[in-house]
Amino acid sequence: MQTSEAQPTSRHAATLLLAALVLAEIVSAVEATMVFAAMRVFYREFGDPVLVGWIITAFLLVAAASASVCSRLGDMFGRRRLLLIVLVFAGLGSLISAGADSPAMVILGRAVQGMAGAVMPLCFGLVRENLPARRVPLGIGIVSAAAFVSGGAAIFIGGVLVDQLSWHWIFYVGAATAVLAIVAVWLWVPRAAALSSREPVDWLGALLLVPAIAAVLLGISNARAWGWGDARTLALVLGGAATLGLWVWHELHTRVPLIDVRLLGQRQLALANLGMVLLALGPLQSGLVLSLLLQQPQWTGVGLGLSATLAGLILAPPMVLAVLVGPGCGLLAMRSDGARLPALLACGCQLVGWGGMALHHDSLPFVVAMALLQGIGMAMAYAAVPMLIVEVAPAERTSEVTGVSSVIRYVSNAVGSQVVALLLAQAIVSDPARGPGSYPAPAAFALTLGVIAALCVLSLVVTACLPAARRAAAPVGEAVRVG
């Protein structure tokens, strides 16, 4: 098993450790987001929207499975070892896609790249394993900021590569980044005191969990095209939910479960994950909602009529500021003895930003200001929620618990994208005389922004119910006992 407390670490060693983990997070972000810059080219070259959609879906399915299973294996057999393994797979998948000449091979490479889904929870576990307890929030803030910033930068860099070279280069860059991260992790991340576990691996738990997650995600992601009442959607979602129920029963009755589901009932873990679910259902869909609001033609009665480039520039500052926001959340958590205060500030920023836009969204300066505020809140949430989870997770199961939280976020984001799409489709406006296409009507935008603001209120209420800061660390012992 992993050691439960960090060994003394010099400032120089800690800096190199965090540099290696930041590089690993950049690999994960590049694999996840850079491909979006090439979607238009994929549609043009491959001509099959269904196959092109699988370029995204294949990655997400494997990433969700990897985040849950590989995170737990990292806790059992060594997080450094598992991180190196998933980085090797990420680089290999990039090379497969880079050399592909058909959509099937690109999809295969993307599926292999999906192993990078375990990078973030493994990095969080390594932060806790190697840094002194009081420095852990700062380390998590730095790693979270790296993921947030590099995800946004990857889309821009991907666009430049696609425009100036070809789509193959986004995967070559991914492979090169993976190689750099592998070398850094090998050199700068200390080997754990114990690299193997005598506990049996719950392979049945893995075999039940992976297809259950895949079925639910597939059903949700295809619901817009098939319809929620379609037999295929219902079969996947209900079948996946039933399999998840069977998996929970199995985990509760297994001596050494793959994932100790009892831990998720611990108050702070449950509330932190619930808060993230509420944010993912609406507020974290800002890329979809705000991009459309900024670019939609003004004749529709609600859009601001900006170009895609200008809209992108407006939405970029929060990602840049995350370089300061993530570590800032860590420092604030250290000074307030817990991540509850940063989490409350994150929800507050989201509420003011989205609430302001719900009340007034026809002024560009005002929308820009509110978009910046909610973006800062989003960056804070991405840093604060992992801190809340790590505070009370048993040390030997840190990657497991943060991995499950990543899966919850994956599924909630998928549901949230469908919820927002349905809300925007409640009222449509079109005018052939002004150009082709149909757009959300003012009433649809008002409804969508109102629902998102309401979700911000709920997330703030849930976060306010978190244990007081100085009591936040107490449930760790509780979690170990129930496990």
N, C-alpha and C positions, 0 to 999 in steps of 0.2 A: 504493500500500500504506500501511498504518498505520505511523506512526513506532514504532520499537521501544523507545524510552525515554520516560518521562514528562518533560514540560517542567516547569521550576520552577513551583510552585504556592504561592500565599500561603495562610496559614491560613484567611482569610476565603473565598477562592475555593474551597478544598478543602471547607469546610463547606457552601457553597452547592451544590457538585457532589454531595456525598453526600446532601444534602437532596433534590435532584432525583431521584437514583437511588432513594432510599428511597420517594419518591412513586410512581415507576414500578413498583417492586416491590409496593407496596400495590395498584396497579391489577391486576397479575398475580394476586396472592393473592385479591383480591375477586372477580375473574372466575372463579377456579378453585373457590373454596369457598363463597361466599355462597349459591349456588344450592341447596346441600344443605338449607338451612333451609326451602326451599319444596317439597321433594319430596313431603311428605305432601299438600299442597294440589294439586300437579300430579296425583297419583294420583286425588284426589277429583274434580277438574274435568275431566280429560281421559279418565280411565277406561281407558286402554290402557297396561299396564305396559311393553310393548315400546317404544312411542313415548316414554314417560317416561324409560326407560333411555337412549334415544338423546340426551336432553338432556345427559347426562353424557358419553356415548361420543363424540358429535360434537366436543365441546370437546377431549377427550383426544387424539383422532386428529390433529386439526389442530395441537394444541399440540406433540405429538411431532415432527411434520413441520417445524413452524416452528422448534423448538429446534435442529434439525440444519441446515436449509437457510438460514434467515435469519441464523443466527449466523455462518456462513461468508461470506455476502454482506456482513455487517457488517464482517468483517475485511478484505474486498476493497474495499468502496466507502464505508466510513465507518460506525462503530458508532452515532454520534449520529444520522446520517441514517436508518439502519434502525430504531433505537429509536423515533424519531418516527413512522415509517411503521407499525410494529406497534401503537403506542399509538393511532394514528388508527383502525386496523382494530378494535382492542379497543373503543374508544368507539362506533364505528359498529355493531358487533355488539350492544352493550348496548342501543342505541336500537332496533334491529330487534326484539330480544326484548321490550323494554319495551312497544312498541306492538303486539305480537302478540296475536291472538285465537284462535290455533289452535296445536296442538303443532308442526306443521310449521314455522311461522314462528319459534317459540321455538328449535327445533333449528337452523334456518338462522342465527339470530342467535348461538347458542352456537358454531356452527362458525366464524363470523367472529371471535368473541371468542377462539377458540383461537390466533389469531396471537400472543396474549400469551405463549405458551410460550417465545418467544425473549427475553423481557425479562431474565430472570436472567443467561443467558450474555452478553448484550450489556452488561449492567451490570457484570459482572465484568471484561469487556474494557475498558470505560471507566475502571474503577478503576485497572487496571494502566496504561492509556494516559496517565492524567492525574495520578496521584499518584507521589511519589518511591518508589523500590523498597522502602525500609524501612517505609513507611506502608501498603503494599498489603495486608498481612494484616489490619490494623485496619479498612481500608475494606471488605474482603470480609466481615469479621465483622459489621460494621454492616449491610451490605446483606442478608446471610444472616439476621440477627436480624429485620430488617424483614419479610422474607418469612415467617418462621416465626410471628412474633407476629401479624401482620395476617391470616394465614390462619385462626388460631384466633378472633381477634376478629370476623372477617367472618361466621362462622357465628352467633355470638351476635347481632350487629347485624342480620343477615338474619332471624333469628327474631323480633326486635322489629318489624321492618318488615312481615313477613308477618302477625303477630298484630294490629298496630295499624292498618296501611294495607291493602296488598295485595301479591301477589307481584310485580306490575309494578315496584314501587318498588326492589326489589333491583337491577334493571337500570338504573333511572334513577340510582341512587347510583353504579353502576359507570361509567356514562357521564360523570357529573359528576367523578368521581375521575380518569378518563382525561383530561378537559379540563385539570384542574389540573396533572396530570403533564406533559402536552404543553407547557403554558406554562412550567413549571419547567425542563424539559429544554431548551427553546428558549432560555431566558434564561441558564441557569446551567451548562450543559454546554458546554465549549469546542469550537469546530469543529476538526477534525483538520487537520494540516498538509497532508495529501493526501486528497482526497475521492473519488478514482476509482482504478481499477486497469486496467492495460493487459493483465492476464492474461485469457485467455478464460474464460468461465463454463462449468463442466462441467454443462450442462443435462441430459445423458443420465444423469449420476450422480444428479441430483435426481429425475428421472423414475423411476429404478429404486428409489431409497431410500424415497420417500414411500409408494408402494403396498405395499412390503415391510413397513414398520413398521405401516401400517394393517392389513394382513392378519393379522400376528402378534397385535396388540393386540385386534382383533376376535375372533379365534379364542379367545384366552385369556379375554376378558371374557364370552364366551358359553358357555364350556366347562361352567360349572356348570348352566346350563339345558339345553344340548344333550347334554352328556356328552362325555368325552374321546375316546370311541371313535366318536362320530358322524361321518359323512362330511363334514359341513360344518365341524366343528372341525378335523379332520385336513387338509382341503383348504386352509383358511385358514392354519393354523399351518405345515404343511409347504410349502405354496406360497409363503408369506411368507419362510420360512427359505431356500428355494431361490433366491428372488429376491434375498435378502440376500447369498447366496453369489455370485450373478452380479454384484451390485453391488460386492462386495469385489474380485473379479477385475478388473472394469472400473477401479476406483479405483487398483489396483496397476499397471495398464498405461496409465494416462493421464498425459500430461506434467504437466498442472496439474489435479490431482484436486479435486473439490468438498470432500472430506474426506480428509486424508492418513492412511489407516488405519495406516501404518507407525508413526506417533506413538503409537498405542495400545499398541504393543509395548514402549515405553520402560518401564523397570522401575517407576518411581514412579507413572506414569500407570496402568499395568496393575494394580498392587497397590491403589492408591486406589480404582479402579473396582470391583475384585473385592471389596474390603471393603464398599463401598456395596451391591453386589449381595447379599452375605450378610446385611447388616442389613435390606435391603428385603424379603428373603424371609420374615423373621419378626419381628425386634425392632421394626422400624418399622411393624408392623401393630398397634401398641398401641391405637389408637382402637377397633379392632374387638374385640380380645381383652379389654382392661381394661374397656371399657364394658359388655360382656356379663357379665364376672365380677362387677362391682360391682352390676349390676341384676338378675341372675338370682335367682329366688325361692330362699329358703333351704331349702325342702323338697326341692329337687333334690339336696341334699347337698354343693353346692359354691358356690352363689351367696351374695352378701352382702345381697341384697334391698333395695337402695337405689332411690330414685326417679331418673328421668332427670336432673332438675335437680341433685340432690345429686351424682350421678356426674359430671356435667359440671363442677361446681365443684371436685371433687377432681382432675380431669384438667386443669384450667385453669392451675394455678400454674406448671408447666414452661414454658408458652407465655409467661407473664408474665416469668419469670426469664430467658427467652431474650434480653430486652432487655439484660441484663448478661452473659449467657453468650457471646453472639456476639462482641461487642467484646472480652470477656475472653479468648477464644480467640485473637483477633488480637494482643492485647498479649503473651500468652504465647508465641505464635509469633515475635513480634519479639524477645523477650528470649532465646528458646532457639534462634534462628537457623533456624527451620523449624516446620512444622505437625505434625511427627511426634509431639511430646509431647502437644499437644491431642488428636490423633487417638487416641493410646493411652489418654488419660484418658477420652475419649468411650466407647471400647470397654469400658474397665474399669467405668465407671458402668453401662453397659448390662448387663454380665455380673453385677455384684453385684445389680442390681435384678431382672433376670429370673431369675437363679439363686436368689435368695432366695424369689421367688414360686413357683418350681418346687418348692421344698422345703416351703414353708409359705404357704398362701393362704386360710386360713379365719379370719384375724384382721384386722378392718378397720384398726386402727392400723398393723399391720405392712404390709399391702398398700398403704395410703396412702403410707407411708414409701418402700417399694420403687418404687411408681409414680412418686413424685417423683424418685427417683434415676435411674430409667431415662429419665424425661422430660428431665432435665438432660443425660444422655448423648446423647439424641436431638438436642437443640438443639446440643450441641457437635459432633456428627457432621455436621449440616447446615452448620456453619461451617467445620469442619476439612477436610473432603474437598475443597471448592472451593479452599481454600488450597494443599493438596497438589498439585492439578492445575495451578494457576496458577504455582506455584514452578518447574515444569519445562517448561511449555508454551512454544513459541516465541512471542515477543511479538506477531508479526504473525498468529498463529493462536489467540490466547487464547480468543476467543468461540467459535471452531469447536470446540476441544477441550472446553471446558466445556459447549457445546451437546450434543455427543455424549454426554458424561457425564449430562446431563439426560435424554436419550432412554433411556440404559441404566437410569436410575432409574425412568422411567415404566414400562418393560417389566417390570423386576424387581418393582416394586410391584404390577403387575397379576398377575404370577405368584404373588407372595407372598400376595395376598388369596385366590387359589384354594387355595394350599397350606394356609393357616390354616383356611379353610372346610372343606376335606377332613379335616383333623386333628380339628376340633371335631365333625364328623359321624361319627366312628368309633364312638361309643357315645352313644345317645340315651336320655333318661329323660322320661316323661310320666305324668300322673296326672289323668284327667278329673274326679275328685272334687275336686281342688284348683284346677282351672281349665283352660282350653284351652291348646294349644300343646305343643311338644316342645322340650327343651333338651339341650345337651351334658351327658353324665354326668360324674361325678367322674373316671373313667378317661380320658375324652376331654380334659378340661382338663389333667390331669396329663401326658398325652402331648404336648399342644400346648405347654405351658410348658416341658417338658423339651427339645423340639426347638428352641424359640426360644433357650433357654439354651445349647444346643450350638452354634447358629449364632453366638451371641455369642462363644463360645470360639474358633471358627474365624476370626471377624473380628478378634479380638485377636491371634491367631497371624499372620494376614496382615499386619496393621498393624505388628507387631513386626519383620517382614521388610523394612520400608521402609528406605531408605538413612539412614545417620546424618545428623543435622541439618545439619552444616556441609558435607556433601557433596551435599545435596539439590539445590543450585542448579547443580551441574556438568553434569547431563545436558541442560541447555538447548541448549548448543552441539551436543551429540550429536544432539538432536532436529532441529536445523536441518539438520545434515549429512545425516541419513537422509531428510529431507523433500525 
